[in-house]
Every structure is written in structure tokens, then in C-alpha cells.
Amino acid sequence: MGMLNEFKAFAVKGNVVDMAVGIIIGAAFGKIVSSFVGDVVMPPIGLLIGGVDFSDLAITLKAAQGDAPAVVLAYGKFIQSTIDFIIVAFAIFMGVKAINRLKREEAVAPSAPPVPSKEELLLSEIRDLLKAQNERP
């Protein structure tokens, strides 16, 4: 029973839940970036370099024989994955940079002292009056 309680305490800690949410959002973000790269970025790049579709680039090492499939070195998919990674890394870098900038601005901007309530102002006046009375001879 002790191990079950330990696991339950571990599983419901804020860090584990935050990590799980981050992984789920990261997976969804990865799909968005893959679509962006494959559907928006790569077609113009392919057009600029002569209509080449990177995902179709491959070298056939051994042709298909009978039921055996062809052995293909699909280096175009590798190029596509590398470009996906660079774009994802750049997007994450820009996001972290923006968050760090906000944290710096938050740390630099001094917070204004809270405005005293009416009760605090009244108590301050009473304190000052009592102090003035005690200082008289």
C-alpha cells in the first residue's frame, strides 16, 4: 500500500501535471509546425530550387524484386525533418526570449507601494497625535 500512496503523491504533484500538459501541447504544436513547414514553407523553397519536393528525394539502393520491396535511402525526408527541427527550435527560442523579456521588465519595474486603507490612515493620525502629546513637557 505504501508504494501506491507514493505513486499517487508523485502523480498529482504540480510538476508532473505541468509536464504532462507541456508534452500534450508540444505534440499539438509539433503537428502545427509540421503542417506549416510542409504546406507553407517547403513549396516555395522547392519552387525556388527548381520544383524539387524534398520528401521525394531518395536514392534506390536495390530495386524491388518480386515480393521484396525496394531498398531506398530517403534523404529527402531527412532534409524535411531537419528543416522542421530548425523551425521548431527557432519558434521555441523566440517564445523563450519573449518570456524572458517579460520577466526582466517585471523585475525592473518597481511595484508601487499599496495605497493605505482608510483605517490605516486613521490609525496613523492617531499614532501621530499620541506621539505629539507624549513629546510635550
HUFEN-V70449 format. One record per pair of residues at least 24 apart in sequence whose ideal C-beta (glycine too) atoms are under 7 Angstrom apart, sorted by the first residue. I is the first residue (numbers start at 1). J is the second residue. If there is no record, write none. Layout:
i = (I & I)
j = (J & J)
//
This chain:
i = (30 & 33 & 33 & 33 & 33 & 34 & 37 & 37 & 37 & 42 & 54 & 54 & 55)
j = (88 & 84 & 87 & 88 & 91 & 84 & 83 & 84 & 87 & 80 & 79 & 80 & 80)
//
